[in-house]
Amino acid sequence: MEVFIIDDDELSLFLTENMLLLEDETLGIKGFLSGAEALEALSSDGIPDLIFLDLNMPVMDGWGFLDALTPLAPGLRKSCNIYILTSSLAPSDAARITKYPFVAGLIHKPIESDELRTIFSQHRKK
């Protein structure tokens, strides 16, 4: 399973990657410090199975990344699960996410093992 983690905070990126590998050491994980870097990788590497996306980043934030993916929305949800991984508890963020039907869910940082197990089992059922 291929996984992208998009987060400008290197510590969060490291922790998320290690939590994922604790649950499944066979994952192919690529980390990106901005949405722009991840978009470039999507064009060259293709769409991964899972994306964990931070919302608040400089250059291109999570919202800009989601906007850039909107034209791919019809096929995206079938092949890729996108999870917003954020420390924000703002209700406005949760409400805004509903505008992106290809987003599978919202997870508050730090991600927990039981959440990952649920995500992996849902994705494998696809």
C-alpha positions as CSV (number, residue, x, y, z in Angstrom):
1,M,0.0,0.0,0.0
2,E,1.3,3.4,-1.0
3,V,0.9,6.3,1.4
4,F,1.5,10.1,1.2
5,I,1.9,12.2,4.3
6,I,1.7,15.9,3.7
7,D,2.7,18.0,6.7
8,D,5.0,21.0,7.0
9,D,5.9,20.1,10.5
10,E,8.9,17.6,10.3
11,L,8.2,16.2,13.8
12,S,4.5,15.5,12.9
13,L,5.7,14.0,9.6
14,F,8.1,11.7,11.5
15,L,5.6,10.7,14.2
16,T,2.9,9.9,11.7
17,E,5.2,7.9,9.5
18,N,6.4,5.8,12.5
19,M,2.9,5.2,13.7
20,L,1.9,4.0,10.3
21,L,5.0,1.7,10.1
22,L,4.2,0.3,13.5
23,E,0.8,-0.9,12.2
24,D,2.1,-2.1,8.8
25,E,5.8,-2.2,8.1
26,T,5.2,-3.1,4.4
27,L,3.8,0.4,3.6
28,G,5.5,2.5,1.0
29,I,5.5,6.0,2.6
30,K,6.4,9.3,1.1
31,G,6.5,12.4,3.1
32,F,6.0,16.0,1.8
33,L,6.5,19.3,3.5
34,S,3.9,21.1,1.3
35,G,0.9,20.4,-0.9
36,A,2.8,21.7,-3.9
37,E,5.5,19.0,-3.5
38,A,2.8,16.3,-3.1
39,L,1.0,17.5,-6.3
40,E,4.3,17.2,-8.2
41,A,4.7,13.7,-6.9
42,L,1.1,12.8,-7.9
43,S,1.9,13.8,-11.5
44,S,5.0,11.6,-11.7
45,D,4.3,8.8,-9.2
46,G,0.6,8.4,-9.6
47,I,-2.1,8.4,-6.9
48,P,-1.3,6.6,-3.7
49,D,-3.8,4.4,-1.8
50,L,-3.9,6.7,1.2
51,I,-3.1,10.4,1.8
52,F,-2.8,12.0,5.3
53,L,-3.1,15.8,4.8
54,D,-2.4,18.6,7.2
55,L,-4.5,21.7,6.6
56,N,-2.3,24.6,7.9
57,M,0.9,24.8,5.8
58,P,2.7,27.7,4.1
59,V,3.1,27.9,0.3
60,M,0.1,25.6,-0.5
61,D,-2.0,24.6,2.4
62,G,-4.3,21.6,2.7
63,W,-7.3,23.5,1.3
64,G,-5.3,24.5,-1.8
65,F,-4.2,20.9,-2.2
66,L,-7.8,19.7,-2.0
67,D,-8.9,22.4,-4.5
68,A,-6.2,21.2,-6.9
69,L,-7.5,17.6,-6.6
70,T,-11.2,18.5,-7.2
71,P,-11.0,17.9,-11.0
72,L,-9.9,14.3,-10.2
73,A,-12.7,13.8,-7.7
74,P,-14.8,11.3,-9.6
75,G,-12.1,8.7,-9.9
76,L,-10.1,9.7,-6.8
77,R,-12.5,8.3,-4.2
78,K,-12.5,4.9,-5.8
79,S,-8.7,4.5,-5.6
80,C,-7.5,6.8,-2.8
81,N,-8.7,7.6,0.7
82,I,-7.7,11.1,1.9
83,Y,-7.7,11.8,5.6
84,I,-7.3,15.3,7.0
85,L,-4.8,15.1,9.8
86,T,-5.0,18.2,11.9
87,S,-4.5,19.7,15.3
88,S,-7.3,22.2,14.7
89,L,-10.5,21.7,16.6
90,A,-12.3,24.5,14.7
91,P,-15.9,23.5,13.8
92,S,-15.5,25.6,10.6
93,D,-12.7,23.2,9.4
94,A,-15.0,20.2,9.9
95,A,-17.8,22.0,8.1
96,R,-15.5,23.0,5.2
97,I,-14.3,19.5,4.7
98,T,-17.8,18.4,3.7
99,K,-17.3,20.5,0.5
100,Y,-14.8,17.8,-0.6
101,P,-16.7,14.5,-1.1
102,F,-13.5,12.7,-1.9
103,V,-12.2,13.2,1.7
104,A,-12.7,10.1,3.7
105,G,-12.4,11.6,7.2
106,L,-10.9,14.0,9.7
107,I,-8.4,12.8,12.3
108,H,-7.0,14.9,15.1
109,K,-3.3,14.8,15.7
110,P,-1.7,12.7,17.0
111,I,-3.0,9.8,15.1
112,E,-3.7,6.7,17.2
113,S,-3.3,3.0,16.5
114,D,-7.0,2.1,16.7
115,E,-7.7,4.9,14.1
116,L,-5.1,3.5,11.8
117,R,-6.4,-0.1,12.1
118,T,-9.9,1.2,11.2
119,I,-8.5,3.1,8.2
120,F,-6.5,0.1,6.9
121,S,-9.4,-2.3,7.2
122,Q,-11.8,0.1,5.4
123,H,-9.3,0.7,2.6
124,R,-8.6,-3.0,2.2
125,K,-12.4,-3.6,1.7
126,K,-12.4,-1.4,-1.4
